[in-house]
Amino acid sequence: SKMSRAMKYTVWLPGTYDESKTYPFLYLLHGYGDNNNAWVDQGQLVAKMKDYLQKGGVEMIVVMPDGLVSFYTSPWEEYFHEELIPKVEADFHCNGKRAVAGLSMGGYGTLYNVLNHPDKFTYGYAMSPATSYGSVSLEELVKAQEDPSVFPGITLESGTQDFVVSISSVKEFADMLGENGVACELIERDGAHDW
């Protein structure tokens, strides 16, 4: 592995999963200090997906990788694109459509991946996202792209009582995207930096 270690990941399949069919994939990224089971253990993923499908939602495969404390940048990024994505999409039959979503550190990973690999994803959904990390500038990734229409749809969602990742930093990030011609939806709602 690019990570020089065994890497875990968790896959959720719809109850009607049929290996003769292909499916869209959602890569769901956890926050700092969590692991590949966080969305199942704390995020109530199984109940939420069942509810979503009962309401007529799209059948999809949800892949929850272990992001360690990488912020989903290099070398994790290479592992994700060169090892994990090809493996799970062959194993569980991706139809070529993939979205990425995550919270906090995983929100940063969502933004980093859609801005750095815009051709790979159909959508990015960043919840309470960290918008800066280390030496990697998300703004530079945006400005390096001459044609902002190549970016997939992006939603930023943040709680008004979030003091870990301030809503003002998320609003500033949304403004920066808009100023650079990147379409973005901003959802503000009641809530803090928790599940």
C-alpha positions as CSV (number, residue, x, y, z in Angstrom):
1,S,0.0,0.0,0.0
2,K,1.0,3.6,-0.6
3,M,0.4,4.0,3.1
4,S,3.0,1.3,4.1
5,R,0.4,-0.4,6.3
6,A,-2.8,-2.4,6.0
7,M,-5.7,0.0,5.4
8,K,-9.2,-0.6,6.6
9,Y,-12.5,0.5,5.0
10,T,-16.1,-0.2,5.6
11,V,-18.7,-0.7,2.8
12,W,-22.4,-0.4,3.1
13,L,-24.5,-2.2,0.5
14,P,-28.3,-1.7,-0.1
15,G,-30.4,-4.7,0.9
16,T,-31.3,-5.3,-2.7
17,Y,-27.6,-5.3,-3.8
18,D,-27.3,-7.3,-7.0
19,E,-23.8,-8.0,-8.3
20,S,-25.0,-8.1,-11.9
21,K,-25.9,-4.4,-11.6
22,T,-23.8,-1.3,-11.4
23,Y,-24.2,1.5,-8.8
24,P,-23.2,5.0,-8.0
25,F,-20.7,5.3,-5.2
26,L,-20.6,7.7,-2.2
27,Y,-17.2,8.0,-0.5
28,L,-18.0,9.1,3.1
29,L,-15.1,10.6,5.0
30,H,-14.8,10.8,8.8
31,G,-13.5,13.5,11.1
32,Y,-10.2,13.8,13.0
33,G,-9.6,11.1,15.5
34,D,-12.3,8.8,14.1
35,N,-12.0,5.8,11.8
36,N,-13.8,3.9,9.0
37,N,-16.6,2.8,11.4
38,A,-17.4,6.2,12.7
39,W,-20.3,6.8,10.3
40,V,-21.8,3.5,11.2
41,D,-21.2,3.6,15.0
42,Q,-21.9,7.3,15.7
43,G,-23.4,8.7,12.5
44,Q,-26.3,6.2,12.3
45,L,-25.5,5.5,8.7
46,V,-27.5,2.2,8.5
47,A,-30.7,3.7,9.8
48,K,-30.3,6.9,7.7
49,M,-29.7,4.9,4.5
50,K,-32.7,2.6,5.1
51,D,-34.8,5.7,5.7
52,Y,-33.4,7.4,2.6
53,L,-34.2,4.3,0.4
54,Q,-37.7,3.9,1.8
55,K,-38.4,7.5,0.8
56,G,-37.4,6.7,-2.8
57,G,-33.7,7.6,-2.7
58,V,-31.1,6.3,-5.2
59,E,-29.6,3.0,-4.5
60,M,-25.9,3.5,-4.0
61,I,-22.8,1.9,-2.4
62,V,-21.3,3.8,0.5
63,V,-17.6,3.4,1.1
64,M,-16.1,4.6,4.3
65,P,-12.3,4.6,4.3
66,D,-10.0,5.0,7.2
67,G,-8.5,8.4,6.8
68,L,-6.3,8.2,9.9
69,V,-5.3,11.8,10.7
70,S,-4.2,12.5,7.1
71,F,-6.7,15.3,6.2
72,Y,-7.0,13.1,3.1
73,T,-4.0,14.7,1.5
74,S,-0.8,13.0,0.2
75,P,0.2,10.1,0.6
76,W,-3.4,9.2,1.6
77,E,-4.6,10.9,-1.6
78,E,-2.5,8.5,-3.8
79,Y,-3.8,5.5,-1.8
80,F,-7.4,6.7,-2.3
81,H,-7.1,7.3,-6.1
82,E,-4.7,4.6,-7.1
83,E,-5.6,1.7,-4.7
84,L,-8.9,2.1,-2.9
85,I,-11.2,3.5,-5.6
86,P,-10.1,1.0,-8.3
87,K,-10.4,-1.9,-5.9
88,V,-13.9,-1.2,-4.4
89,E,-15.4,0.0,-7.7
90,A,-14.3,-3.3,-9.3
91,D,-15.4,-5.4,-6.3
92,F,-18.9,-3.8,-6.0
93,H,-19.5,-2.6,-9.6
94,C,-19.4,1.2,-9.8
95,N,-21.4,2.8,-12.7
96,G,-18.8,5.5,-13.1
97,K,-20.6,8.0,-10.9
98,R,-19.0,8.9,-7.6
99,A,-19.6,11.5,-5.0
100,V,-17.6,12.4,-1.9
101,A,-18.9,13.8,1.4
102,G,-17.5,14.2,4.9
103,L,-17.4,16.1,8.1
104,S,-14.8,18.3,9.8
105,M,-11.4,16.8,8.6
106,G,-13.5,14.7,6.2
107,G,-15.2,18.0,5.0
108,Y,-11.7,19.2,4.2
109,G,-10.9,15.9,2.5
110,T,-14.2,16.4,0.4
111,L,-13.2,19.8,-0.7
112,Y,-9.6,18.9,-1.4
113,N,-10.6,15.9,-3.5
114,V,-13.3,17.7,-5.6
115,L,-11.0,20.7,-6.2
116,N,-7.9,18.6,-6.9
117,H,-9.6,15.9,-8.9
118,P,-12.7,17.6,-10.3
119,D,-13.1,15.1,-13.2
120,K,-13.4,12.2,-10.7
121,F,-16.5,13.3,-8.8
122,T,-20.0,14.2,-9.6
123,Y,-20.6,16.0,-6.3
124,G,-18.9,17.1,-3.1
125,Y,-20.8,17.6,0.2
126,A,-18.7,19.1,3.0
127,M,-20.2,19.2,6.5
128,S,-18.7,21.6,9.1
129,P,-15.6,21.5,6.9
130,A,-12.1,22.5,8.0
131,T,-11.2,24.9,5.2
132,S,-7.4,25.1,5.7
133,Y,-4.8,22.6,6.6
134,G,-1.0,22.7,6.6
135,S,0.7,24.0,3.5
136,V,-2.1,22.9,1.1
137,S,-4.2,25.8,0.0
138,L,-7.7,25.0,-1.3
139,E,-7.9,28.5,-2.7
140,E,-4.8,27.9,-4.8
141,L,-6.4,24.7,-6.2
142,V,-9.4,26.8,-7.2
143,K,-7.3,29.5,-8.8
144,A,-5.1,27.0,-10.7
145,Q,-8.1,25.9,-12.6
146,E,-8.6,28.1,-15.6
147,D,-12.2,26.9,-16.3
148,P,-14.2,26.8,-13.0
149,S,-17.1,25.0,-14.8
150,V,-15.0,21.8,-14.5
151,F,-15.8,21.6,-10.8
152,P,-18.6,19.3,-9.7
153,G,-21.5,20.6,-7.6
154,I,-20.4,21.6,-4.0
155,T,-22.5,22.0,-0.9
156,L,-21.1,23.4,2.3
157,E,-23.2,22.8,5.5
158,S,-22.4,24.3,8.9
159,G,-24.0,24.7,12.3
160,T,-24.5,28.2,13.6
161,Q,-23.2,27.1,17.1
162,D,-20.1,25.4,15.7
163,F,-17.1,26.9,17.5
164,V,-14.6,24.2,16.4
165,V,-14.9,25.1,12.7
166,S,-16.5,28.6,12.8
167,I,-19.4,29.2,10.5
168,S,-17.6,32.5,9.5
169,S,-14.7,30.5,8.0
170,V,-17.1,28.3,6.0
171,K,-18.9,31.4,4.8
172,E,-15.6,33.0,3.8
173,F,-14.8,29.8,1.9
174,A,-18.1,29.9,0.1
175,D,-17.5,33.5,-0.9
176,M,-14.0,32.7,-2.2
177,L,-15.5,29.9,-4.4
178,G,-18.2,32.3,-5.7
179,E,-15.6,35.0,-6.4
180,N,-13.7,32.5,-8.5
181,G,-16.8,31.3,-10.5
182,V,-17.3,28.0,-8.6
183,A,-21.0,27.2,-8.0
184,C,-21.6,26.3,-4.4
185,E,-24.6,25.9,-2.1
186,L,-24.2,27.1,1.5
187,I,-26.6,25.6,4.2
188,E,-26.6,27.2,7.6
189,R,-28.6,25.5,10.3
190,D,-28.9,25.2,14.0
191,G,-26.2,22.9,15.5
192,A,-22.7,22.6,16.9
193,H,-19.7,20.5,15.9
194,D,-21.1,17.1,16.8
195,W,-23.0,14.2,15.4
